Amino acid sequence: MKLQETEDHALNNCARLLKFAAEHRRQKDLPDSVVSTITHSWELRENGRWDPDAAKSFWMAYSSLCDLIQPATVDTIESNSPRVATWRWFPFGARIKTCLSRRFAHLCMGTLLFLLLLALVSGYLASSADSLSREVQMLRADADKNALQVRADIDGVKSDIERLMTDDKTKGNFDAQKGAFEQDLINIAFPAETALKISQLREHLQNLYYYTDTMYQKVKAISAITRLKGFDDYVKGDLTPVPILQHALANLTAYYLNRRDMNDTLQRAWILTTIYNAFVPMLLGALGACTYVLRLISDEIRETTFSSTSPVRNVMRIALGALAGVIIGFGGIVTGTGLSSAALSFIAGYAVEPVFSTLDGIAERFREARKPATPT
């Protein structure tokens, strides 16, 4: 009988399996009959005396040996043996041989650190831009109220000046060639009531400058964080007393123009922040899945169960973890656990099976609901 190629391959693997059994199993668990049969099969192959009885005895012994070393297999033993060339310190140092499991574990560790760094940076960008945007919106609400007050002050002072310009006793103090918006507010002696209105106008303008300057600084910070282009033509308000009403009106108009430019930047920042807020749960889900994979690889290396297909399965798990993180964490799911959406995204990536089991259950309910009713 001719020795089959599969039998020859199995005979070659027996040495590795026996070595593993001798190193990881107790001596009394390794039957003498199994070892004797396998060594005799080697002798028969070398002498060219392979026959059906030898093949039958060998496969029975081979099956017993495979049962003995379970859950390890030939594939897992090879995956945990140094046979893959790599650098000791990439890209420096001499190339050494390492096992597939160790190399993939190092790759997962690097991926974990990279995802952690990326999640921290993205989370910082998203949270900072969102916080600054909220502060700008609050300042804008206060500034709008102040702008309405400035407008009311301008109208009040304008009305008083027009009345004083028609009064025979006071019209001589004003330049008849100029309108109410162009009259000098500094050198003319106004009645106490009008002077108080002018003082209030100047105070409210100073407040408007403060709100606008503060909003500009925060919008500038948002532009720096998100790398969005802000508006560079902003000019800070003059802190000196406003000389004519026309300047006050121009400052009010400038505020509304600046507010429009700020809104454009905030809108672009909101779009980018929304993308970040969707990206961060995906990263956290992938981070949770990568953490689980590292723990799994550690157990597989200890138990010699890491196989050549493990990298593919683990990469797919990380991808599913990223998807689960987006499903659970995007938009901030509110649950009775009291956990944040970031924590839920990480847990969803770490425990992929319950997430997709729940989705399978929901899909099954939809299938049952679409089934036609059975006639009675």
C-alpha positions in Angstrom: 0.0 0.0 0.0 1.3 3.4 -1.0 1.7 6.0 1.8 -0.9 8.8 1.2 0.1 12.4 1.2 -2.3 13.2 4.1 -0.8 10.3 6.1 2.7 11.5 5.5 1.7 15.0 6.6 0.0 13.6 9.8 3.1 11.5 10.6 5.3 14.7 10.4 2.9 16.5 12.7 3.0 13.7 15.3 6.5 14.8 16.6 5.2 18.3 17.3 2.0 16.9 19.0 4.0 14.5 21.1 6.4 17.2 22.2 3.4 19.4 23.2 1.8 16.5 25.1 5.0 15.7 26.9 5.4 19.4 27.9 1.8 20.2 28.9 0.2 16.9 30.0 1.0 14.6 32.8 2.9 11.4 32.1 0.1 9.1 33.1 -2.2 10.9 30.7 0.0 10.0 27.7 -0.7 6.3 27.0 2.3 4.1 26.1 0.3 2.4 23.4 -0.2 5.7 21.5 3.5 6.6 21.6 4.5 3.1 20.6 2.0 3.0 17.7 3.2 6.3 16.3 6.9 5.5 16.6 6.2 2.2 14.9 4.4 4.0 12.1 7.5 6.2 11.6 9.6 3.0 11.3 7.2 1.5 8.8 7.2 4.6 6.7 11.0 4.7 6.6 11.3 1.0 5.7 8.6 1.3 3.0 6.4 -1.3 4.7 3.3 0.8 5.0 0.1 -1.3 4.8 -3.6 -1.0 5.7 -3.1 -2.4 9.2 -0.4 0.2 9.8 -2.6 3.0 8.5 -5.5 1.8 10.7 -3.4 1.6 13.9 -1.8 5.0 13.1 -5.1 6.9 12.7 -6.5 5.4 15.9 -3.4 6.5 17.8 -3.4 9.9 16.1 -7.0 10.4 17.1 -6.2 9.5 20.7 -3.3 11.9 20.7 -5.4 14.8 19.3 -8.0 14.1 22.0 -5.3 14.3 24.6 -4.0 17.7 23.7 -7.5 19.3 23.2 -8.3 22.2 22.9 -4.9 22.7 21.3 -4.5 21.5 17.7 -1.7 21.4 15.1 -2.8 24.8 13.9 -2.7 26.4 17.3 0.6 24.8 18.2 2.1 26.2 15.0 0.6 29.6 15.6 2.3 29.8 19.0 5.6 28.6 17.7 8.4 31.1 16.5 8.2 30.9 12.7 7.3 34.5 11.6 10.2 36.9 10.8 9.9 40.3 12.3 12.0 43.2 13.7 13.0 43.3 17.3 12.4 47.0 17.4 10.6 48.2 14.3 12.2 49.4 12.1 15.5 49.1 13.9 17.4 46.0 15.1 17.9 42.6 13.7 15.1 40.5 12.3 14.0 37.7 14.6 11.5 34.9 14.5 8.4 35.2 16.6 5.1 33.4 16.7 1.9 34.6 15.0 0.0 35.0 18.3 2.7 37.3 19.8 3.0 39.4 16.7 -0.8 39.8 16.5 -0.9 40.7 20.2 1.7 43.4 19.7 -0.3 44.7 16.7 -3.5 44.8 18.9 -1.6 46.6 21.6 -0.4 49.2 19.2 -3.9 49.6 17.8 -5.3 49.9 21.3 -2.9 52.8 22.1 -3.6 54.5 18.8 -7.4 54.2 19.3 -7.1 55.5 22.8 -5.0 58.5 21.7 -7.4 59.2 18.8 -10.4 58.9 21.1 -8.9 61.3 23.6 -8.0 63.9 21.0 -11.3 63.6 19.2 -13.3 63.7 22.4 -11.4 66.8 23.5 -12.0 68.5 20.2 -15.7 67.7 20.2 -16.3 68.5 23.9 -14.3 71.7 23.8 -15.9 73.0 20.6 -19.4 72.1 21.9 -18.7 73.8 25.2 -17.4 77.0 23.6 -20.3 77.0 21.2 -22.8 76.9 24.1 -20.9 79.7 25.8 -21.0 81.8 22.7 -24.8 81.2 22.3 -25.3 82.3 25.9 -23.2 85.4 25.4 -25.1 86.2 22.2 -28.4 86.1 23.9 -27.2 88.6 26.5 -25.5 90.7 23.8 -28.8 90.8 21.8 -30.6 92.2 24.8 -27.9 94.7 25.3 -28.0 95.7 21.6 -31.8 96.3 21.9 -31.1 98.5 24.8 -28.4 100.4 22.8 -30.9 100.9 20.0 -33.5 102.3 22.5 -30.8 104.6 23.9 -29.9 105.9 20.5 -33.6 106.6 19.7 -34.0 108.3 23.0 -31.0 110.6 22.6 -31.9 111.3 19.0 -35.4 112.3 20.1 -34.1 114.6 22.8 -31.6 116.3 20.4 -34.3 116.9 17.8 -36.5 118.4 20.5 -33.6 120.6 21.7 -32.7 121.7 18.2 -36.2 123.1 17.7 -36.3 124.8 21.1 -35.5 128.6 20.8 -33.6 128.5 24.1 -31.2 125.6 23.2 -31.1 125.4 19.4 -28.1 127.8 19.4 -26.0 125.1 21.0 -26.3 122.9 18.0 -24.9 123.1 14.5 -27.8 123.8 12.2 -26.0 122.3 9.2 -25.9 118.9 10.9 -28.6 116.4 11.7 -29.3 114.9 15.1 -27.0 111.9 14.4 -24.0 114.2 13.7 -24.3 116.6 16.7 -21.4 116.7 19.1 -22.2 114.7 22.3 -19.0 115.7 24.1 -18.7 119.5 24.0 -22.4 120.5 24.1 -24.0 121.1 27.5 -27.1 118.9 27.6 -29.9 119.0 30.1 -29.5 116.5 33.0 -32.1 114.1 31.6 -30.5 114.0 28.2 -27.0 113.8 29.6 -28.1 110.7 31.7 -29.4 109.1 28.5 -26.1 109.7 26.7 -24.2 108.3 29.7 -26.4 105.2 29.7 -25.8 104.8 25.9 -22.1 104.9 26.4 -22.3 102.3 29.2 -24.4 100.0 27.2 -22.0 100.3 24.2 -19.1 99.4 26.5 -21.1 96.3 27.6 -21.8 95.5 23.9 -18.0 95.8 23.2 -17.3 93.4 26.0 -19.8 90.8 24.8 -18.6 91.0 21.2 -14.9 90.8 22.2 -15.6 87.8 24.4 -17.6 86.0 21.7 -14.8 86.8 19.2 -12.2 85.2 21.5 -14.3 82.1 21.9 -15.1 81.8 18.2 -11.4 82.2 17.5 -10.7 79.4 19.9 -13.3 77.2 18.2 -11.6 78.0 14.8 -8.2 77.0 16.3 -9.5 73.7 17.7 -11.6 72.6 14.7 -9.2 74.1 12.1 -12.1 76.0 10.6 -11.5 79.4 9.1 -12.8 82.2 11.3 -13.3 85.9 10.5 -10.2 88.0 10.6 -11.7 91.4 9.8 -13.0 92.0 13.4 -12.1 95.4 14.9 -12.5 95.9 18.6 -14.8 98.7 19.7 -13.4 102.1 20.7 -13.4 102.5 24.5 -13.5 106.3 24.3 -16.8 108.1 24.8 -18.9 108.0 21.6 -18.6 111.5 20.0 -21.7 111.4 17.8 -24.8 109.2 17.5 -23.7 108.2 14.0 -20.8 106.3 15.6 -23.0 104.6 18.1 -25.3 103.5 15.2 -22.3 102.3 13.2 -21.1 100.3 16.2 -24.5 98.7 16.6 -24.5 97.8 12.9 -21.0 96.4 13.2 -22.2 94.1 16.1 -24.9 92.6 13.9 -22.5 92.1 11.1 -20.0 90.4 13.5 -22.8 88.3 14.9 -23.6 87.0 11.4 -20.0 86.1 10.8 -19.9 84.3 14.2 -23.0 82.4 13.3 -21.4 81.2 10.1 -18.4 79.9 12.0 -20.6 78.3 14.7 -22.7 76.6 12.0 -19.6 75.0 10.4 -18.3 74.1 13.9 -21.6 72.5 14.7 -21.4 70.3 11.6 -17.9 69.3 12.4 -18.7 68.7 16.1 -21.6 66.4 15.0 -19.2 64.4 12.9 -16.8 64.2 15.9 -19.7 63.1 18.1 -20.4 60.3 15.7 -16.7 59.4 15.3 -15.9 59.3 19.1 -18.5 56.5 19.9 -17.1 54.5 16.9 -13.6 54.9 18.3 -14.7 53.9 21.8 -16.6 50.9 20.5 -13.5 49.8 18.6 -11.4 50.5 21.7 -13.7 48.3 23.8 -13.5 45.5 21.2 -9.8 45.8 21.0 -9.6 45.5 24.8 -11.6 42.3 24.7 -9.5 40.9 21.9 -6.3 41.5 23.9 -7.8 39.6 26.9 -8.9 36.9 24.5 -5.5 36.6 22.9 -3.8 36.5 26.3 -6.0 33.5 27.3 -5.5 31.8 23.9 -1.7 32.1 24.2 -1.8 30.6 27.7 -4.0 27.8 26.6 -2.4 27.4 23.2 -5.7 27.9 21.3 -4.7 30.8 19.1 -5.1 29.6 15.5 -4.2 31.0 12.1 -7.8 32.1 11.7 -7.9 34.1 15.0 -6.5 37.3 13.5 -9.4 37.4 10.9 -12.0 36.8 13.5 -10.5 39.3 15.9 -10.3 42.0 13.2 -14.0 41.4 12.4 -14.8 41.7 16.0 -13.1 45.1 16.3 -15.1 46.3 13.2 -18.3 45.0 14.8 -17.4 46.7 18.0 -17.0 50.0 16.2 -20.4 49.6 14.7 -21.9 48.7 18.1 -20.3 51.8 19.6 -22.0 54.0 17.0 -25.4 52.2 17.5 -25.4 52.6 21.2 -23.4 55.8 21.9 -24.3 58.2 19.0 -26.7 60.8 20.2 -26.4 59.9 23.9 -28.7 57.1 24.8 -30.4 57.6 28.1 -30.8 54.4 30.2 -31.5 53.5 33.8 -27.8 52.5 34.3 -26.7 56.1 34.8 -23.8 55.5 32.4 -22.6 58.1 29.9 -22.9 57.5 26.2 -19.0 57.2 26.1 -19.1 54.4 28.7 -22.0 52.7 26.9 -20.1 52.8 23.6 -17.0 51.2 25.2 -19.1 48.5 26.8 -21.0 47.8 23.6 -17.7 47.3 21.8 -16.4 45.1 24.6 -19.6 43.0 24.7 -20.5 42.7 21.0 -22.6 39.5 21.4 -25.4 41.0 23.6 -25.8 44.0 21.4 -26.3 42.0 18.2 -28.3 39.4 20.0 -30.7 42.1 20.9 -30.8 43.3 17.3 -31.4 39.7 16.2 -34.3 39.5 18.6 -35.8 42.8 17.3 -35.4 41.5 13.7 -37.1 38.2 14.6 -40.1 40.1 16.0 -40.4 42.0 12.7 -40.3 38.8 10.8 -43.0 37.3 13.0 -45.2 40.4 12.7 -45.0 40.2 8.9 -46.1 36.5 8.8 -49.6 36.1 7.5 -52.1 35.0 10.1 -52.9 31.3 10.1 -56.6 30.7 9.2 -58.6 29.0 11.9 
